[in-house]
């Protein structure tokens, strides 16, 4: 099993106090900052402008974990300040040529991923795997925070991990996003997930400090 990593979802953070939050996340040694980019077309919501998140670079050196929920990402990759060690995932339904988009992401030194909606299977994107560093499994429908876990996605995580291992892709990571609560994160880890996007049900959970949320998430993922 690959080493676990944590990626706090900034769409769930208090952006009024983002400087303090980014500093606290750095202090807690999180692995990535999960950044949801939405265009109001691919999903029915707008979130986190690329120009806004560029400003966060002035505050933190934590690598970015971009999740592009936008149409035609092939025309828009150059908008982003992609750096070495960043992650960037696209939805294969969003472009006619996902393979070229993945190659462009990798050419900039970042890790390239494909995001799977709950109804999209690993078999749908098997032809892309040679160009993929990670798979993002959505455990809710993309677009909004605070949704309930779709139970069937837990088995999908396991099936995806087995498919990758059996086809020579053991080093492709599995990221999970959507109601990654402490209880669900433990189940997701057992199914084979290794990058955990924490939002309102864990890292930014009401009545918990960020440090408490991170500690409890890490305990759920890596505890006995």
N, C-alpha and C positions, 0 to 999 in steps of 0.2 A: 504494500500500500504506500502510495506517495505521501510525502510529508504534507501535513495540513497547512493551509494559509487562510488568512482572514482579510476580507475586503469590505470595509464599512461603506454603506450606500449613502452618498452625500445628498440624494434627493430626500432623505429622511432626516437630515440634520437641520439645525436651526441656522439658516444662512445669515441671519442678523448677527450672529456671534461666531461666524465661520473661522475667524483668525484663532480664537481661543480653542475651538473644537479641533482644528487642524493641528495645533500645537499639542493638545492632549492626545490625539491619535498618534502623533509621532512619538510622544513619551511612552505610549503603550506598545510601540514597535509593531504596528499593524503592517501587513505586507503590501497592500494596495489601497487605493481610493477608488471605489466603484462609482462611475460617472455615467448616468443614464442620459443619453442624448435622444430626444424625441422630436418629431417634426409635425405632429398633429395629423399626419396622413397615414403612415404605416401603423401607428397606434393612435387612439383618440385622446391624446394628451400632449402637452408641451412641457419640456423639462430641460434644464441645465444647458444653456447656450455654450458653444465652444469658446466664445470670447470671454464669458464669465470665468469658466474654469481655467483659462490661460492665466488669469490673475492669481489663482491659487498657487501657481508655481513660485510666486514671490515670497510665499509663506512657508512652503514645504517642499521637501525633496522626495516624498513618498511617491513611488511609481503610480501612474494612473491605470485604471482598469475601465476602459471605455466600452460601454454597451450601446451600439448604434441601433436604435429603433427608427430608422429613417429610410425613405425610398432612395434608390440610386446612390448608394454610398460610394460607388466607383467615381462619381463626379465630385465627391466632397472630402475624400481622405486628406487632401492637401490643406484643407481648412484647419486641421488639428495639429497641435504642437506635439507630435508623436516623438517619443524619446526611447532610447535603449532601456529595456526592462519593463516598459509599459506593456499592457495588454490591450487588444482591441478586438471585439467580437461583432460580427454582422449576422443578419438573418439571410439565409440563402434565398428566401422568397423575395427579398428586397431588390435584387439585381439580376439581370440576365446573364451575367458572367461573374459569379462569385469567386471562381478560381483566380481570376486576374486581380480581384480586390484583395484576396488573401496574400497573393504574392507582393502586391504593392505595400501592404502593411508590413510584411517581413522585410522588404527592401529598405524600410526606414529604421530597422533594428528592433522593432517591437514584436511581441508574440501575437500570432493571429488565431482567432477563434471563430467558431460558428455557433450561433445561439439557436436552440431548438425550442419552439413553442410546445406546449403540452401535447398537441396533436402531431407534431413532427417527430419522426423516428430517426435513429442513427443510420438505418438503411437508406433513408432519403438522401443522405449526404456522404455516403461511403466513398464516392468518387473524389471527394475533396480531401480526404484524410491525409494524403501525402503532403498537403500544404497547411495542415492544421496543427497548432500547438496545444489547444484546449477546446473542450466542448462546454458550452454554457447551457445547462438544462434548466429551463424555466419551470418552476413547480407551481406557478400561477400563470394566468394569462397576462402577457406583457402590457404595461401601460400605467398601472396604478399600484401604490403601496397599500399595505394593510389588508390584503386579501387572504382568504383561507387557503391552506394547502390543498391541492388536488391530489387525493390519496394515491391514485394510480401512478403518479410520477415517481414515487419511491421505487416501485418495481422497474420503472424505466431507467433509473440510475443504475441499478444492478445489471439490467440487460445491456446497457451501454458499456459499462465497465467490462463485462464478459466479452462483448463483441470486439472491443478494442484489444483486449488481451489475446483473444483467439486469432486475431488477424495481424498481429505483429506491431500493434500500436500501444504497447504498455506504458510508454512515456507521455502519451497524450493525457493531460489533466482533465478532470471533470469539475466544473464550477456549478454551484447551485444557487439559484436566486428565486426568492418568493417564500415568505413565511418561514424563514430560517430561524425558528424559535429554538430555545435550548433543547426542548424535547425533540423537535423535528431534526435538528442538526445531528443529534446522536444517531438517529435512524439513518440519516443521509450518509453519515460517515461509514456506518456499517454496510451500506449498499455500495460504497466505493467512491463517494465524493471526496474531493480534497481541497477545493477552494470554496469558501463560504462567504456569501454576500449577506452581511448583517444589517438589518434595518430596524423597523419599529417593533419587531418582536424579540429583539435581542440587544444589539449595541445601543440603539437609540430608544430603548423601551422606556415608557413613562415610569417615573418614580425610581429609576435606577440611574446612577451616574454612568458616564461612558466607561470609566475604568471598571466599574462593577459589571457592566454588560459584557465587556470584552473578557473579563476573567471567567464569568459564567459560561460564555460561549466556548472559550478554550477548554474549560473543564468538560463541557458536554461533548466536544469533539475528540479530545485526547485523554480524558479521564478514564478510569477503569469502569 
